[in-house]
């Protein structure tokens, strides 16, 4: 008996020691996954808090950064591009006239609340978006709007979309973060509180949201893609200042950061404990000029302000050269970019001349809104605003810098309360429609067209481009629209940046996506 007890004691000690090893903490405060086995917690520090965790009701990247990992879309983008791939839909086909799209859905997928993902769930989501008011479901109205005639469940795993007219970027639109499929039962259960109780089919489940501090998501143990995610949890921390975020990375407080100052990239590369990541560029930063406010109603005034801004100085001062001056409202990597359009060169004297012609020889006063958070296209909104303020002052225009908390900033700008405002856009699907129509069409006023710009000819060109599947014709239409937009000057396009991120050397499998919505299911912390 003594020998038997001795063997039992040895076995107990071994089990206890294994259990203690499994409870060891990583530098991020999560359980150490150990070597190649993955696991652990990734702490991702960002510049601002999410506005909402319901992807259908927001338009800003800090929200999508989280929701990309909780929800899934019918169609996916490629790992680091905007080519379409199967998602919750395994396959799809289009009718000869381009008005019907039939999607076959993945079987055996469940929402985080245990309910089934099926065709009825897809129909429920689209009906919810269509029935909602325009000021709530911004993206649905700007990408589908009146184009969507009917969505119906053919059978449990087949859904059919019928359109009123051809929509060329239809499948790319379906792959966008706002059109992720949420649990109908969770929406019914939580009602107006659903944004704080997000429930999708994605690799991570929602755990906790402490406003202006952190969002915690945890591994979905029943995820339909076996072996994923590799992490046990992800914590999205809010650290507003770029330098403070980098310091937190250096001290081991966090594992991954975005919004890296371009001037810090070289030092990160030289640190063997860190690594730099670069997001494929698909963005634009701009100063919006509200076309319905004061002197800005006059096209000559808007043109004058374009001549007043020194873009090269902005790039040298705030982007360490890792950006290029923006001429059009979309980057040249997007099909349909018009490289024949010439930029407003930096010419203060020309600006003064145009102001004089418009009756503002002595200038005027306006507000200049500065972004309160760092974004991939805007490393430091306040400093960029100060530089533009100085440019304006040289041509007699005095500007008062104003800012608000991020959700308030977006909401007030959307309502047209800003004279001029710094903002930007990271493309959602790589299509010209997603930059030009979404940001500058009259249909998008009240959603993403914060400048309240209207031009009937531009609207006609955008609608025609949406309604043909002939890509060469679409590009021709978009190029013509860009010439008109250049002359109307609703914006001052500033830069297309090449965003930098940084993380610990142990991070493997992180591949920043050009849309800014990073899927973290393949990420792991390896020693």
Secondary structure, 3 states (H helix, E strand, C coil): CHHHHHHHHHHHHHHHHHHHHHCCECCCCCECCCHHHCCCEEEEEECCCCCCCCHHHCCCHHHHHHHCCCCCCCEEECCCCCCEEECCEEEEEECCCCCEEEEEECCCCECCCCCECCHHHHHHHHHHHHHCCCCCCHHHHHHCHHHEEEEEEEECCEEEEEECCCCCCHHHHHCCHHHCCCCHHHHHHHHHHHHHCCCCCCCEEEEEEECCCEEEEEECCCCCCCCCCCCCEEEEEECCCHHHHHHHHHCCCCCEECCCCHHHHHHHHHCCCEEEEECCCCEEEEEEECCCCHHHHCHHHHHHHHHHCCHHHHHHHHCCCCEEECCCCCCCCCCCCCCCCCCCCCCHHHHHHHHHHCCCCCCEEEEEECCCCCECCECCHHHHHHHHHHHHHCCCEEEEEECCCHHHHHHHHHCCCCCEEEEEEECCCCCHHHHHHHHHCHHHECCCECCCCCCHHHHHHHHHHHCCCCHHHHHHHHHHHHHHHHHHCCEEEEEEECCEEEEECCEECCCCCCCCCCCCCCCEECC
